[in-house]
Amino acid sequence: MDSFLLCLILTFAIAVGGREQLIIAQFSESLERSSPLLATGVFCAVLSACVMAYAGASIAAILPPRAAAMLVAFALAAAAFELAWPVKVKPMKEPTRSYIAIGAVVCARQIGDAARFVIFAFAAQAVYPTTALIGGAIGGAAAAGLGWSLGLSRMQKFPLRIYRVALAVCTFLAALVIGLDARYTFL
C-alpha cells in the first residue's frame, strides 16, 4: 500500500509542469478540450507506467539486493536531472488532429521523463510492483487530466520552473541517501 500511495502522489507531483503535460495542455487549447485528447493522454500515461514498472521490476529481479537499491538511486538521480532540465514547448503553427500522432509524441516524451523514472524506482524496490504500477498510472493520468483541463495559457501562469527545480533537489537528495545506503551498510 505504501508504494501505491507514494508512487501515485510522487508521479502526479513530478509530472506537473512536465513536457508531456504541457503538450497535452497545448493541444487542449487548440482542439477545444476534446474528450478523445483526454482519453489519449490517459492511455499514454497508463501505457508508459506499465512499461516503466515492468522494466524496473524485471531488472531489479535479476540483481542482488544492494545492486537493486543502487538501481533505484540511479533512477532517482536520472529523474532529478530530468526535473532540473528546462521545459520548453514550441508553439504549434498548425496543430495536428490525429490522436494517434499526438499519442505517439506524448508516449515518447513520457518514457524518459522524471515521473516515469520514479515509477521505475518504486517498481524496482516494491515487494509487489503492481501497486507501484497502479499508483503511477493513476498519478500520470491525473496529471494529464490537469493539463487537459487547464490548458497551456493557464498552466504557464504558475511558477513551474521553481517548482520543478525544488523537486529536482529533493529527488537528488533522496537518490543520494539511497545510493549511500546501498553502498555503505551503516546508514
C-alpha positions in Angstrom: 0.0 0.0 0.0 2.9 2.4 0.7 4.3 2.0 -2.8 0.9 2.6 -4.3 0.2 5.8 -2.4 3.7 7.2 -2.6 4.0 6.4 -6.3 0.6 8.0 -7.0 1.5 11.2 -5.2 5.0 11.5 -6.5 4.1 10.7 -10.1 1.4 13.4 -10.0 3.6 15.9 -8.3 6.6 15.3 -10.6 4.5 15.2 -13.8 3.1 18.7 -13.1 4.8 21.1 -15.5 6.5 18.3 -17.5 6.9 18.3 -21.2 4.1 15.8 -21.8 1.6 17.7 -19.6 2.4 20.9 -21.4 2.0 19.2 -24.8 -1.4 17.9 -23.8 -2.3 21.4 -22.4 -1.2 23.0 -25.7 -3.3 20.6 -27.8 -6.2 21.0 -25.4 -6.4 24.7 -26.2 -6.1 24.2 -29.9 -8.6 21.3 -30.0 -11.1 22.9 -27.6 -10.6 20.3 -24.8 -11.9 17.3 -26.8 -12.6 14.1 -25.0 -10.5 11.9 -27.3 -7.5 14.1 -26.4 -8.1 13.4 -22.7 -8.5 9.7 -23.4 -5.3 9.7 -25.4 -3.4 11.4 -22.6 -4.8 8.9 -20.0 -4.0 5.9 -22.3 -0.4 7.2 -22.8 0.1 7.7 -19.0 -1.1 4.1 -18.3 1.0 2.6 -21.1 4.2 4.4 -20.1 3.6 3.5 -16.4 3.2 -0.2 -17.5 6.4 -0.1 -19.5 8.5 1.5 -16.7 7.1 -0.6 -13.9 7.7 -3.8 -15.9 11.3 -2.6 -16.7 12.0 -1.7 -13.1 10.7 -4.9 -11.6 12.3 -7.1 -14.3 15.8 -5.5 -13.9 15.7 -5.5 -10.1 14.6 -9.1 -10.0 17.9 -10.2 -11.6 20.1 -8.1 -9.3 21.3 -8.7 -5.8 19.5 -6.5 -3.2 22.2 -3.9 -2.8 22.6 -3.6 -6.5 18.8 -3.2 -6.9 19.0 -0.4 -4.3 21.7 1.3 -6.3 19.5 0.9 -9.4 16.8 2.8 -7.5 19.3 5.5 -6.7 20.4 5.8 -10.3 16.7 6.0 -11.5 16.0 8.8 -9.0 19.2 10.7 -10.0 18.0 10.5 -13.6 14.6 11.8 -12.5 16.3 14.7 -10.7 18.4 15.5 -13.8 15.3 15.5 -16.0 13.4 17.7 -13.5 16.2 20.2 -13.5 16.3 20.4 -17.3 14.3 23.5 -18.6 11.0 22.7 -20.2 10.3 24.5 -23.4 7.3 23.7 -25.6 7.4 25.1 -29.1 4.3 26.9 -30.3 2.4 25.0 -32.9 1.9 26.6 -36.2 -0.7 24.1 -37.4 -1.8 21.5 -34.8 -2.5 18.0 -35.9 -5.9 16.5 -35.4 -4.6 12.9 -35.4 -4.9 11.5 -31.9 -2.5 8.6 -32.9 0.2 11.2 -33.7 -0.4 13.1 -30.5 -0.4 9.8 -28.6 3.0 8.8 -30.2 4.5 12.1 -29.2 3.2 12.0 -25.7 4.3 8.4 -25.1 7.7 9.2 -26.4 8.0 12.1 -24.0 6.7 10.1 -21.1 9.0 7.1 -21.4 12.0 9.2 -20.5 10.5 11.7 -18.1 11.1 12.1 -14.4 7.7 10.8 -13.3 8.2 7.5 -15.1 11.7 7.1 -13.6 10.0 7.4 -10.2 7.6 4.6 -11.3 10.7 2.6 -12.4 12.3 3.1 -9.0 9.3 2.2 -7.0 8.6 -0.9 -9.0 12.2 -1.9 -8.6 12.1 -1.6 -4.8 8.5 -2.7 -4.1 7.5 -6.1 -2.9 4.5 -6.0 -5.2 5.5 -3.9 -8.3 1.8 -3.9 -9.4 1.0 -1.5 -6.7 3.6 0.9 -8.0 2.2 0.4 -11.5 -1.3 1.2 -10.5 -0.3 4.2 -8.4 1.9 5.6 -11.1 -0.8 5.1 -13.8 -3.4 6.9 -11.8 -1.0 9.7 -10.9 0.1 10.1 -14.5 -3.5 10.1 -15.7 -4.4 12.7 -13.2 -1.5 14.9 -14.3 -2.6 14.5 -18.0 -6.2 15.4 -16.9 -4.9 18.5 -15.2 -3.0 19.7 -18.2 -6.1 19.0 -20.4 -8.4 20.9 -18.1 -6.2 24.0 -17.6 -4.7 24.5 -21.0 -1.3 25.9 -21.7 -2.1 29.6 -21.1 -3.3 29.0 -17.6 -0.5 26.5 -16.8 2.2 29.0 -17.8 0.9 31.4 -15.1 2.2 29.1 -12.3 5.9 29.2 -11.3 6.5 25.7 -12.7 10.3 26.2 -13.2 10.9 27.0 -9.5 8.6 24.1 -8.5 10.4 21.6 -10.7 13.9 22.7 -9.6 12.8 22.3 -5.9 11.6 18.8 -6.8 14.8 18.1 -8.5 16.8 19.0 -5.4 14.6 16.8 -3.2 14.8 13.9 -5.7 18.5 14.2 -5.9 18.9 14.1 -2.1 16.7 11.0 -2.0 18.9 9.4 -4.7 22.0 10.3 -2.7 20.7 8.9 0.6 19.5 5.7 -1.1 22.8 5.3 -3.0 24.9 5.8 0.1 22.7 3.3 2.0 23.2 0.8 -0.8 26.9 1.4 -0.8 27.6 1.6 2.9 25.5 -0.5 5.3 25.8 1.8 8.3 23.1 4.3 7.1 
